[in-house]
């Protein structure tokens, strides 16, 4: 019969087991809080001595040019000024983003009937399939916001509405991502083949919590 001390030691050894000191998989360790490996540099916040400054540069082709008119008469002698001889004295450029808006391009086919009675009708180009649909720039923006900037689908749809005044549902954003995923699948398959043929392969997993539950992201990578 085990003594209390023996039972205590057995329980402690069971709790202390992890993927480093036993055959248990790393996923059994749970999600542990990590400590940053960055060490304080000792530098003061802000730009450091010798740092190359980056300033706004003037563009050679501004989108809009506004000339501010001169008075018609001299402010001293009241003579008529030769405005045709005026030259640009100074330039200042103001950079801004355009106000939120979107373009609607209407595609139309034409129909005509020959004198012999034969009817002819032109065709829509490939990709113009629905009575009303989103174009590629809108779909690319939805994919970028969710897959590049990691925004949730609802927030990505809300951001598009706020910036451009264009109502896009989260379901539409999800469909755009699915379309991009299908288009990139051949590329992903080719990458997977290269990984399978790699002489050395790195496999790893990262823990993350989704809706309060532990999930695992498994990766495979090579030097390329």
VOPAGU-2260 file (C-alpha; in pm, 1 decimal, decimal comma):
REM VOPAGU-2260
SITE   aa  ch    i         X         Y         Z
SITE  UNK   A    0       0,0       0,0       0,0
SITE  UNK   A    1     136,9     338,2    -102,6
SITE  UNK   A    2     214,1     587,8     165,4
SITE  UNK   A    3      95,5     946,1     145,5
SITE  UNK   A    4     446,0    1062,8      51,9
SITE  UNK   A    5     467,4     812,1    -233,5
SITE  UNK   A    6     127,5     917,0    -365,7
SITE  UNK   A    7     229,0    1281,2    -346,2
SITE  UNK   A    8     549,2    1215,5    -541,8
SITE  UNK   A    9     356,3    1021,4    -808,2
SITE  UNK   A   10     105,2    1302,8    -851,3
SITE  UNK   A   11     375,6    1571,7    -865,8
SITE  UNK   A   12     573,5    1381,5   -1129,9
SITE  UNK   A   13     256,4    1340,1   -1336,4
SITE  UNK   A   14     179,6    1711,9   -1321,4
SITE  UNK   A   15     540,6    1804,9   -1399,7
SITE  UNK   A   16     548,9    1602,2   -1721,7
SITE  UNK   A   17     551,6    1797,3   -2047,2
SITE  UNK   A   18     674,4    1756,7   -2404,0
SITE  UNK   A   19    1031,4    1836,6   -2295,9
SITE  UNK   A   20    1074,9    1568,8   -2030,7
SITE  UNK   A   21     839,8    1297,8   -2159,2
SITE  UNK   A   22     690,6    1153,2   -2476,4
SITE  UNK   A   23     384,8    1375,4   -2453,7
SITE  UNK   A   24     314,9    1587,4   -2766,1
SITE  UNK   A   25     372,2    1966,1   -2745,7
SITE  UNK   A   26      -1,9    2024,0   -2784,8
SITE  UNK   A   27     -54,8    1864,9   -2442,5
SITE  UNK   A   28     147,4    2142,5   -2274,4
SITE  UNK   A   29    -131,4    2395,3   -2313,3
SITE  UNK   A   30     -81,5    2760,6   -2401,1
SITE  UNK   A   31     187,9    2906,9   -2179,0
SITE  UNK   A   32     257,4    3273,9   -2139,9
SITE  UNK   A   33     581,2    3364,3   -2314,2
SITE  UNK   A   34     836,4    3620,6   -2206,0
SITE  UNK   A   35     979,4    3871,4   -2447,7
SITE  UNK   A   36    1336,9    3803,2   -2559,4
SITE  UNK   A   37    1398,6    4171,8   -2632,8
SITE  UNK   A   38    1645,4    4343,7   -2406,4
SITE  UNK   A   39    1641,6    4717,0   -2328,7
SITE  UNK   A   40    1875,3    4905,4   -2561,0
SITE  UNK   A   41    1940,7    5193,6   -2324,3
SITE  UNK   A   42    1857,3    5448,7   -2595,6
SITE  UNK   A   43    1614,4    5730,4   -2537,4
SITE  UNK   A   44    1279,4    5717,7   -2720,4
SITE  UNK   A   45    1263,6    5885,9   -3061,3
SITE  UNK   A   46    1509,2    5924,2   -3346,2
SITE  UNK   A   47    1866,7    5824,3   -3268,6
SITE  UNK   A   48    2180,7    6024,4   -3366,0
SITE  UNK   A   49    2274,0    5949,9   -3725,7
SITE  UNK   A   50    1921,9    5838,6   -3812,8
SITE  UNK   A   51    1835,4    5924,4   -4173,2
SITE  UNK   A   52    1537,1    6155,3   -4163,8
SITE  UNK   A   53    1245,3    6098,1   -4397,3
SITE  UNK   A   54    1056,2    6407,7   -4509,8
SITE  UNK   A   55     772,0    6461,9   -4752,7
SITE  UNK   A   56     893,0    6512,4   -5108,5
SITE  UNK   A   57     731,7    6733,6   -5368,0
SITE  UNK   A   58     575,1    6551,5   -5663,0
SITE  UNK   A   59     639,2    6666,1   -6018,8
SITE  UNK   A   60     282,0    6597,7   -6132,2
SITE  UNK   A   61      23,1    6716,6   -5878,5
SITE  UNK   A   62    -333,8    6592,7   -5914,3
SITE  UNK   A   63    -484,4    6941,7   -5898,1
SITE  UNK   A   64    -319,9    7282,0   -5936,7
SITE  UNK   A   65    -473,7    7593,3   -5783,2
SITE  UNK   A   66    -340,2    7936,7   -5882,3
SITE  UNK   A   67    -428,8    8225,1   -5651,6
SITE  UNK   A   68    -504,4    8538,4   -5856,5
SITE  UNK   A   69    -316,9    8865,4   -5834,2
SITE  UNK   A   70    -488,7    9201,5   -5797,0
SITE  UNK   A   71    -563,3    9378,9   -6123,9
SITE  UNK   A   72    -404,0    9703,8   -6013,6
SITE  UNK   A   73     -81,7    9796,8   -5843,6
SITE  UNK   A   74    -134,7    9858,4   -5473,3
SITE  UNK   A   75      96,2   10162,7   -5488,6
SITE  UNK   A   76      37,7   10350,5   -5814,8
SITE  UNK   A   77    -293,8   10184,3   -5913,5
SITE  UNK   A   78    -161,0   10102,2   -6262,5
SITE  UNK   A   79    -300,5    9798,6   -6441,5
SITE  UNK   A   80     -77,6    9498,2   -6378,9
SITE  UNK   A   81      51,9    9292,7   -6677,2
SITE  UNK   A   82    -108,3    8969,5   -6555,0
SITE  UNK   A   83     -11,5    8784,0   -6873,2
SITE  UNK   A   84     351,3    8811,2   -6762,0
SITE  UNK   A   85     290,9    8661,5   -6417,3
SITE  UNK   A   86     514,8    8371,2   -6316,6
SITE  UNK   A   87     490,6    8117,0   -6037,4
SITE  UNK   A   88     655,8    8265,8   -5730,6
SITE  UNK   A   89     625,2    7978,5   -5482,6
SITE  UNK   A   90     480,0    7629,1   -5469,4
SITE  UNK   A   91     330,3    7447,5   -5173,9
SITE  UNK   A   92     179,0    7099,6   -5195,6
SITE  UNK   A   93     -81,9    6947,6   -4965,2
SITE  UNK   A   94    -119,9    6568,1   -4970,6
SITE  UNK   A   95    -458,8    6418,1   -4893,6
SITE  UNK   A   96    -657,3    6104,4   -4967,0
SITE  UNK   A   97    -971,4    6133,5   -5181,5
SITE  UNK   A   98   -1307,0    6145,8   -5011,0
SITE  UNK   A   99   -1485,4    5814,3   -4982,4
SITE  UNK   A  100   -1659,1    5726,3   -5306,9
SITE  UNK   A  101   -1699,0    5439,4   -5547,5
SITE  UNK   A  102   -1747,1    5410,4   -5922,2
SITE  UNK   A  103   -2032,0    5221,8   -6086,2
SITE  UNK   A  104   -1944,0    5102,8   -6436,7
SITE  UNK   A  105   -2242,5    4994,6   -6643,3
SITE  UNK   A  106   -2176,1    4731,8   -6908,0
SITE  UNK   A  107   -2428,6    4719,7   -7193,3
SITE  UNK   A  108   -2468,0    4483,4   -7485,7
SITE  UNK   A  109   -2614,6    4600,6   -7814,5
SITE  UNK   A  110   -2868,4    4429,2   -8039,5
SITE  UNK   A  111   -2954,1    4485,8   -8404,1
SITE  UNK   A  112   -3154,0    4298,4   -8665,7
SITE  UNK   A  113   -3030,0    4261,7   -9020,6
SITE  UNK   A  114   -3257,7    4339,4   -9314,8
SITE  UNK   A  115   -3269,0    3965,7   -9379,5
SITE  UNK   A  116   -3418,6    3909,5   -9036,7
SITE  UNK   A  117   -3104,5    3775,3   -8861,7
SITE  UNK   A  118   -3073,0    3912,7   -8507,1
SITE  UNK   A  119   -2730,6    3999,5   -8365,6
SITE  UNK   A  120   -2636,7    4084,7   -8003,7
SITE  UNK   A  121   -2297,3    4162,2   -7856,1
SITE  UNK   A  122   -2162,7    3979,9   -7551,6
SITE  UNK   A  123   -2047,4    4081,2   -7206,4
SITE  UNK   A  124   -1677,7    4028,0   -7127,9
SITE  UNK   A  125   -1564,7    3745,6   -6901,2
SITE  UNK   A  126   -1620,5    3827,0   -6536,1
SITE  UNK   A  127   -1930,1    4041,2   -6591,4
SITE  UNK   A  128   -2181,5    3772,4   -6499,7
SITE  UNK   A  129   -2440,1    3926,7   -6266,5
SITE  UNK   A  130   -2692,2    4211,8   -6301,6
SITE  UNK   A  131   -2504,6    4389,2   -6017,1
SITE  UNK   A  132   -2171,2    4271,8   -5874,7
SITE  UNK   A  133   -1854,9    4391,7   -5703,0
SITE  UNK   A  134   -1546,4    4448,4   -5917,0
SITE  UNK   A  135   -1199,3    4310,2   -5851,8
SITE  UNK   A  136   -1072,3    4611,5   -5654,4
SITE  UNK   A  137   -1351,8    4573,8   -5397,5
SITE  UNK   A  138   -1287,6    4199,9   -5370,3
SITE  UNK   A  139    -911,7    4254,1   -5339,1
SITE  UNK   A  140    -968,7    4511,8   -5062,6
SITE  UNK   A  141   -1187,2    4266,4   -4869,6
SITE  UNK   A  142    -917,0    3998,9   -4892,2
SITE  UNK   A  143    -640,2    4240,2   -4792,1
SITE  UNK   A  144    -823,4    4370,5   -4486,1
SITE  UNK   A  145    -904,6    4023,0   -4352,9
SITE  UNK   A  146    -599,2    3822,4   -4459,8
SITE  UNK   A  147    -330,7    4094,4   -4467,5
SITE  UNK   A  148    -444,3    4323,9   -4186,3
SITE  UNK   A  149    -615,6    4043,8   -3988,5
SITE  UNK   A  150    -943,6    4229,8   -3938,9
SITE  UNK   A  151   -1256,5    4028,4   -3853,4
SITE  UNK   A  152   -1500,9    3998,7   -4141,4
SITE  UNK   A  153   -1761,9    4225,3   -3981,4
SITE  UNK   A  154   -1505,4    4496,8   -3906,4
SITE  UNK   A  155   -1364,4    4474,7   -4259,6
SITE  UNK   A  156   -1713,2    4525,4   -4402,0
SITE  UNK   A  157   -1768,4    4815,5   -4162,0
SITE  UNK   A  158   -1438,3    4977,1   -4263,8
SITE  UNK   A  159   -1524,5    4956,7   -4634,6
SITE  UNK   A  160   -1859,0    5121,4   -4559,7
SITE  UNK   A  161   -1694,6    5395,4   -4351,1
SITE  UNK   A  162   -1422,4    5475,6   -4605,8
SITE  UNK   A  163   -1612,9    5442,1   -4931,7
SITE  UNK   A  164   -1981,0    5452,2   -4842,9
SITE  UNK   A  165   -2017,2    5109,8   -5002,9
SITE  UNK   A  166   -2236,6    4861,2   -4819,3
SITE  UNK   A  167   -2068,0    4519,7   -4813,3
SITE  UNK   A  168   -2194,0    4236,2   -4595,0
SITE  UNK   A  169   -1959,5    4010,6   -4393,2
SITE  UNK   A  170   -2090,6    3720,0   -4602,7
SITE  UNK   A  171   -1970,0    3898,5   -4916,8
SITE  UNK   A  172   -1626,5    3948,4   -4759,0
SITE  UNK   A  173   -1618,1    3577,4   -4675,9
SITE  UNK   A  174   -1707,6    3492,6   -5037,0
SITE  UNK   A  175   -1424,2    3715,4   -5162,6
SITE  UNK   A  176   -1176,8    3532,2   -4939,9
SITE  UNK   A  177   -1305,8    3195,8   -5062,0
SITE  UNK   A  178   -1263,3    3310,9   -5422,0
SITE  UNK   A  179    -905,1    3420,7   -5355,7
SITE  UNK   A  180    -833,1    3095,2   -5173,9
SITE  UNK   A  181    -952,6    2891,4   -5471,7
SITE  UNK   A  182    -743,7    3100,7   -5710,3
SITE  UNK   A  183    -429,8    3053,0   -5496,2
SITE  UNK   A  184    -480,9    2680,9   -5432,8
SITE  UNK   A  185    -259,5    2568,7   -5725,7
SITE  UNK   A  186      21,0    2786,7   -5587,0
SITE  UNK   A  187     -28,0    2641,7   -5237,6
SITE  UNK   A  188     -20,8    2288,5   -5381,7
SITE  UNK   A  189     306,3    2365,0   -5559,8
SITE  UNK   A  190     458,8    2499,1   -5237,4
SITE  UNK   A  191     346,4    2184,6   -5055,2
SITE  UNK   A  192     518,9    1967,8   -5315,4
SITE  UNK   A  193     844,2    2161,7   -5267,4
SITE  UNK   A  194     815,2    2113,1   -4890,6
SITE  UNK   A  195     762,5    1739,3   -4928,2
SITE  UNK   A  196    1073,9    1718,6   -5145,5
SITE  UNK   A  197    1288,2    1935,6   -4915,3
SITE  UNK   A  198    1584,6    1747,5   -4760,7
SITE  UNK   A  199    1536,3    1930,5   -4429,6
SITE  UNK   A  200    1197,1    2042,2   -4302,1
SITE  UNK   A  201    1106,1    2247,1   -3997,5
SITE  UNK   A  202     774,7    2160,8   -3830,7
SITE  UNK   A  203     629,8    2368,3   -3551,2
SITE  UNK   A  204     303,3    2454,9   -3382,3
SITE  UNK   A  205     173,9    2769,8   -3216,0
SITE  UNK   A  206    -104,7    2786,2   -2962,5
SITE  UNK   A  207    -381,2    3041,9   -2978,5
SITE  UNK   A  208    -713,8    3086,9   -2809,8
SITE  UNK   A  209   -1034,2    3109,5   -3012,8
SITE  UNK   A  210   -1355,4    3180,6   -2822,3
SITE  UNK   A  211   -1178,2    3086,3   -2500,8
SITE  UNK   A  212   -1062,6    2748,5   -2630,5
SITE  UNK   A  213    -710,3    2633,4   -2711,1
SITE  UNK   A  214    -636,0    2580,9   -3080,2
SITE  UNK   A  215    -313,5    2490,1   -3256,0
SITE  UNK   A  216    -164,2    2627,0   -3577,5
SITE  UNK   A  217      70,7    2374,3   -3736,9
SITE  UNK   A  218     331,7    2489,8   -3989,7
SITE  UNK   A  219     591,6    2331,7   -4214,8
SITE  UNK   A  220     874,1    2541,1   -4358,6
SITE  UNK   A  221    1203,6    2508,2   -4538,7
SITE  UNK   A  222    1493,6    2746,1   -4581,1
SITE  UNK   A  223    1319,2    2892,1   -4885,6
